[in-house]
């Protein structure tokens, strides 16, 4: 880390997130004047150009990569067309203890006067809540599911390598060619396509204008600069900004700046869920690195410096603030830019190269919140790369996360993608699988699977709110067999899933009609040829995901019911449990309603005498597989509005904490309102046989049928202290992936350190921990999320 990078890192780490109202004011003014005068795609594109022409731009004193979404680092805009924050929202964001965004009272007053009146009833969130059925609202408010699109534009998005060989002027030429080929005689959608293509053309101009403004600013700064070296840097940066994104990059520097302008364009145009990711950045940059190294115009150190500048630039962009339920379940600054390293090339050869190692070094040295690297391990990946990743994991940042390339490819082939597009794909956000540069893979929100069991045990009523949120499937006291109970559970599950999908599809059309994304559509394959927007079926592949939470909690709860209420087959029953008298359903339901008050002996029996998922015990693991198959049957293949279908993935992010708050006591002995299990991880403290047993349990889930699974593991630092310990970690990963595991990630930290960080947070500002599919600063987490991490089982190798 040289002096420049040390300075930039210090500035980035110390900057406090704040809200800028500039974008909201510019948008409100523009919409007042232009709404109704243009088609929606053209209106959105013209506003994007208006924003690129007028928004405040910034070049920092030490920067080599330029461009900000807001007027300065760590300053984020709002998106009132999606979610119009109220003055109350802004004051909460300005005053809350964790994930605070500062905003002045003057700006709040201006926002309340100028922005809120116009967007009231016009924002996407208002449209959603103004039109969805009451039954959906009841289920939503009870915590049965969340809905991402009620306040952020759909995502995920990750790019392939096209932008490194194609400039915006090239895209404009493609657009012009497609307009010339429109068939107004035989294609009834030709006028609609023409408007979309015209919008894309305007969007290309917008991002070129944005870059040209940075070039002009750099030149003016150079004129006033006294330091000759910095003046030369500014003039070179101006040349880079004149080159990209109008033209394809030629150098390593231009390639990084090209991506960054495209990244900024997509996250400034609309606030897509989980931002934007560059995909296989190491593979995209390798040709530039290798060519310049050979010609002597770049050194390893200068490439590393540029990568570090880029890394810090991403870190300067916290996620725009959320409201409502989403603020409750996702209180992080992380905008989920994931950098895929390694994996496979499109032709099936190994994707690891020297830039892969450079990026690992940069991530290790900077250890910032974001971007967060992931390593993608195939059967072809060299062991030295996995060992290099393990050395970074050992340092306790919670990253890189580790993905199984072969499983990721098979997941995509299963749903109809070509093998080449599948290899070129990977994961973005947390663990979500997609075809990079060719797919809109939309996360629609989380499904609270243990809550579905809870309403099953209450005949469709939510005991928290008293509302009837599911069908009446019978009083469980009258169920004669476990299969009767499970049949009721699947009926509730199918009802809740179908309710969610019906409204998802409505919201999806609302975005297609009211919030197109013409610039994003430019850089995603087939949108130009189709003449259709990213949100309207333009990409080559279009997928919707429902993220299923709490499979550990629901599996263990079903196992407890089967073991202690209905009894199990004596050949498979726990020897001690089989000697105990059965618990009546009435007794168990009464204990759950009382949160086990006065029933601690029963709670301990459920906790200690039940086969639990995560211990390589078929009694529990077969139930996990049954639940997973039920989720798959309820979700996979349901139609979306773009001619394709829904799939499931097993991701909770931090929603397992929020969902736990909305859930009473559960039959596995978990007390009310504590977190559920996260991702596909076992319940907290239930995995008692070590990490090998955990991965063997997970291997019984057919993960290829999913769009991603998430497995958290926690190790004590001493467990990974030696070189041989890294070999053991690498072997654990290889073994899990040989069994078709999708993903695994590690916290390497002891409880004593975490408790000290709670007591003296200022001394642990740098402490990163893996929360879910991302890492966060431990001291920035609220108490609930801190305790959830502390409660994870501390594993060690046998």
Order of alpha helices (4+ residues) and beta strands (2+ residues): alpha-beta-alpha-alpha-beta-alpha-alpha-alpha-alpha-alpha-alpha-alpha-alpha-alpha-alpha-alpha-alpha-beta-alpha-beta-alpha-beta-alpha-alpha-beta-beta-beta-alpha-alpha-alpha-alpha-beta-alpha-alpha-alpha-alpha-alpha-beta-alpha-alpha-beta-alpha-beta-alpha-beta-beta-alpha-beta
